[in-house]
Amino acid sequence: MIILFICLALLMILTIPIANALALSSLTLIWDMNIPTEVVGQRLFSALDSFPLLAIPFFILAGIIMEQGGISKRIVNFANTLVGSSYGGFAVVTIIACMFFGAVSGSGSATTAAVGAIMIPAMVKKGYNVNFAASTTAAGAILGVILPPSIAMILYAVGSGTSIGELFMAGVLPGILIGISLIIFIKYISRKHNYGGDNIKYTWSDKFAAFKDAIFALLMPVIILGGIYGGVFTATEAAVVACTYALIVGLFIYKDIKIKDLYEIFVNSSKMIAIIMFTISTAGLFAFVITMNQVPQKFAQFFIDLGGGQVVFILVTCLILLIAGALLDGGVVMIILTPILAPIAQTLGIDLIHFGIIMVVNSALGQITPPFGLNLFVAMEIAGIKMEAMFKDTFMYIGVIVVNILIISFIPEISLLIPNIMMK
């Protein structure tokens, strides 16, 4: 069994694409186990033969449409009228905009790109340190993974057999908690460095005008999440509704998307979807191999023998996810580790919905963890700086988020309160 993980590690060190690395390492063990090769094709197909997985391509498409459809700039403008004039106002606006945009995109990198393109230049122009501006945007954008709808949650739900709807509910309070913590930290730093707002006293009429302009953007998470929580449609159907709504708003209401732009939008979406779905397919083969070799059961027994129960397992899980998230995309982390860790959590008596949130927030943190945090790459490109210039500010944000992760991990009520209320 060790040969499987050695092959996977070596292939990734050689920079083989993760999907190919998963497939090749799985094939090595399949041949060693004398399993008929016909099983490979069956498992590659069956890994994708899942109705909930349809949500992923539609949410990806919806995110790209929203990014180009004028939604992000209207959310930013509305948030600016609310808090933009206070100390650290532009940075706080960035976090709030990330929360709103993340609540409709499901992607950290998309949130970084959409909000960062507007807010990083605005913060720099106002006198904010460019490294702080880029780090703030990258850190705020992880809320795109934590707040529902979240692609990482969908991947966990499929891999663990849990409810996507319940996971979406469970992500609300943790996302808000992290968002508030980041804002409090920003207020402290901004007073220390005298980072101001835009020095404009917005009247109630200004706020109402900005709200009116952003109303269709703000309604999107209400429609999507309200429909899921109210039982009107499933998470997969909600993704289709999100695409339809984003197209209508972008084409006919905001008119920031033209008919001629749709071809490029669909092509870019298709490329991204193909990569993700192929990775999911090969991860299904990988999960089949580790299940055949009873890896989850062996790990579970190891933790039981180790002692410490749930506490030790959660701490070790957080450490594993922190390291994995720094090296791999968050979605890949969920695909690979969910089949291994979720059964262990269940054996140890940890609620799988709560454990899913633990995995999601940890994989989200990986998006700003050097050296391969995806949000950092996007933010540095927008800011025109090197990644190492962001490290000082980024590590401060990482410290704030780690404290939140420990609170979320050891107070399950934060994650389970809304699902427990809604599912009664």
HUQUI-V900460 format. One record per backbone hydrogen bond with DSSP energy under -0.5 kcal/mol. CO is the residue of the C=O (numbers start at 1). NH is the residue of the N-H. If there is no record, write none. Layout:
co=CO nh=NH
co=CO nh=NH
This chain:
co=1 nh=4
co=1 nh=5
co=2 nh=6
co=3 nh=7
co=4 nh=8
co=5 nh=9
co=6 nh=10
co=7 nh=11
co=8 nh=12
co=9 nh=13
co=10 nh=14
co=11 nh=16
co=12 nh=15
co=17 nh=21
co=18 nh=22
co=19 nh=23
co=20 nh=24
co=21 nh=25
co=22 nh=26
co=23 nh=27
co=24 nh=28
co=25 nh=29
co=26 nh=30
co=27 nh=31
co=28 nh=32
co=29 nh=33
co=30 nh=35
co=31 nh=34
co=36 nh=39
co=37 nh=40
co=37 nh=41
co=38 nh=42
co=39 nh=43
co=40 nh=44
co=41 nh=45
co=42 nh=46
co=43 nh=47
co=45 nh=48
co=45 nh=49
co=48 nh=50
co=50 nh=53
co=51 nh=54
co=52 nh=55
co=53 nh=56
co=53 nh=57
co=54 nh=58
co=55 nh=59
co=56 nh=60
co=57 nh=61
co=58 nh=62
co=59 nh=63
co=60 nh=64
co=61 nh=65
co=62 nh=66
co=63 nh=67
co=64 nh=68
co=65 nh=69
co=66 nh=71
co=66 nh=72
co=70 nh=74
co=71 nh=75
co=72 nh=76
co=73 nh=77
co=74 nh=78
co=75 nh=79
co=76 nh=80
co=77 nh=81
co=78 nh=82
co=79 nh=83
co=80 nh=84
co=83 nh=86
co=84 nh=198
co=86 nh=89
co=88 nh=92
co=89 nh=93
co=90 nh=94
co=91 nh=95
co=92 nh=96
co=93 nh=97
co=94 nh=98
co=95 nh=99
co=96 nh=100
co=97 nh=101
co=98 nh=102
co=99 nh=103
co=101 nh=104
co=101 nh=105
co=102 nh=106
co=106 nh=151
co=107 nh=111
co=108 nh=112
co=109 nh=113
co=110 nh=114
co=111 nh=115
co=111 nh=116
co=112 nh=116
co=113 nh=117
co=115 nh=118
co=115 nh=119
co=116 nh=120
co=116 nh=121
co=118 nh=122
co=119 nh=123
co=120 nh=124
co=121 nh=125
co=122 nh=126
co=123 nh=128
co=124 nh=127
co=129 nh=133
co=130 nh=134
co=131 nh=135
co=132 nh=136
co=133 nh=137
co=134 nh=138
co=135 nh=139
co=136 nh=140
co=137 nh=141
co=138 nh=142
co=139 nh=142
co=140 nh=143
co=141 nh=144
co=142 nh=145
co=142 nh=146
co=143 nh=147
co=150 nh=154
co=151 nh=155
co=152 nh=156
co=153 nh=157
co=154 nh=158
co=155 nh=159
co=156 nh=160
co=157 nh=161
co=157 nh=162
co=163 nh=167
co=164 nh=168
co=165 nh=169
co=166 nh=170
co=167 nh=171
co=169 nh=172
co=169 nh=173
co=170 nh=174
co=171 nh=175
co=172 nh=176
co=173 nh=177
co=174 nh=178
co=175 nh=179
co=176 nh=180
co=177 nh=181
co=178 nh=182
co=179 nh=183
co=180 nh=184
co=181 nh=185
co=182 nh=186
co=183 nh=187
co=184 nh=188
co=185 nh=189
co=186 nh=190
co=187 nh=191
co=188 nh=192
co=189 nh=193
co=190 nh=194
co=190 nh=195
co=194 nh=196
co=195 nh=88
co=196 nh=90
co=200 nh=202
co=203 nh=207
co=204 nh=208
co=205 nh=209
co=206 nh=210
co=207 nh=211
co=208 nh=212
co=209 nh=213
co=210 nh=214
co=211 nh=215
co=212 nh=215
co=214 nh=217
co=214 nh=218
co=215 nh=219
co=216 nh=220
co=217 nh=220
co=217 nh=221
co=218 nh=222
co=219 nh=223
co=220 nh=224
co=221 nh=225
co=221 nh=226
co=222 nh=226
co=223 nh=227
co=224 nh=228
co=225 nh=229
co=226 nh=230
co=227 nh=232
co=227 nh=233
co=228 nh=231
co=234 nh=238
co=235 nh=239
co=236 nh=240
co=237 nh=241
co=238 nh=242
co=239 nh=243
co=240 nh=244
co=241 nh=245
co=242 nh=246
co=243 nh=247
co=244 nh=248
co=245 nh=249
co=246 nh=250
co=247 nh=251
co=248 nh=252
co=248 nh=253
co=249 nh=253
co=249 nh=254
co=249 nh=255
co=250 nh=256
co=250 nh=257
co=258 nh=261
co=258 nh=262
co=259 nh=262
co=261 nh=265
co=262 nh=266
co=263 nh=267
co=264 nh=268
co=265 nh=269
co=266 nh=270
co=267 nh=271
co=268 nh=272
co=269 nh=273
co=270 nh=274
co=271 nh=275
co=272 nh=276
co=273 nh=277
co=274 nh=278
co=275 nh=279
co=276 nh=280
co=277 nh=281
co=278 nh=282
co=279 nh=283
co=280 nh=284
co=281 nh=285
co=282 nh=286
co=283 nh=287
co=284 nh=288
co=285 nh=289
co=286 nh=290
co=287 nh=291
co=288 nh=292
co=289 nh=293
co=290 nh=295
co=291 nh=294
co=294 nh=298
co=295 nh=299
co=296 nh=300
co=297 nh=301
co=298 nh=302
co=299 nh=303
co=300 nh=304
co=301 nh=305
co=302 nh=306
co=303 nh=307
co=308 nh=311
co=308 nh=312
co=309 nh=313
co=310 nh=314
co=311 nh=315
co=312 nh=316
co=313 nh=317
co=314 nh=318
co=315 nh=319
co=316 nh=320
co=317 nh=321
co=318 nh=322
co=319 nh=323
co=320 nh=324
co=321 nh=325
co=322 nh=326
co=323 nh=327
co=324 nh=327
co=324 nh=328
co=326 nh=372
co=329 nh=333
co=330 nh=334
co=331 nh=335
co=332 nh=336
co=333 nh=337
co=334 nh=338
co=335 nh=339
co=337 nh=340
co=337 nh=341
co=338 nh=342
co=340 nh=344
co=341 nh=345
co=342 nh=346
co=343 nh=347
co=344 nh=348
co=345 nh=350
co=346 nh=349
co=351 nh=355
co=352 nh=356
co=353 nh=357
co=354 nh=358
co=355 nh=359
co=356 nh=360
co=357 nh=361
co=358 nh=362
co=359 nh=363
co=360 nh=364
co=361 nh=365
co=362 nh=366
co=364 nh=367
co=365 nh=368
co=366 nh=369
co=367 nh=375
co=367 nh=376
co=368 nh=370
co=369 nh=372
co=369 nh=373
co=373 nh=376
co=373 nh=377
co=374 nh=378
co=375 nh=379
co=376 nh=380
co=377 nh=381
co=378 nh=382
co=379 nh=383
co=380 nh=384
co=380 nh=385
co=386 nh=389
co=387 nh=390
co=387 nh=391
co=388 nh=391
co=390 nh=394
co=391 nh=395
co=392 nh=396
co=393 nh=397
co=394 nh=398
co=395 nh=399
co=396 nh=400
co=397 nh=401
co=398 nh=402
co=399 nh=403
co=400 nh=404
co=401 nh=405
co=402 nh=406
co=403 nh=407
co=404 nh=408
co=405 nh=409
co=406 nh=410
co=407 nh=411
co=411 nh=414
co=412 nh=415
co=412 nh=416
co=413 nh=417
co=415 nh=419
co=416 nh=420
co=417 nh=421
co=418 nh=422
co=419 nh=423
co=421 nh=424
